[in-house]
Amino acid sequence: MRALIAAVIGLAAAFALVLVVTAIGASPGETSPEPLLTTVPEHP
């Protein structure tokens, strides 16, 4: 019985976390206009 109650509480907590994250919204996902300045090593 305790395991069933723990499972229900865990499921409710996970569902509440999903609702909170959804309510906050996803990040805009903007990228930097500056290119990444990386150098490629020369091949021997």
Buried (B, 14 or more C-beta within 10 A) or exposed (E): EEEEEEEEEEEEEEEEEEEEEEEEEEEEEEEEEEEEEEEEEEEE
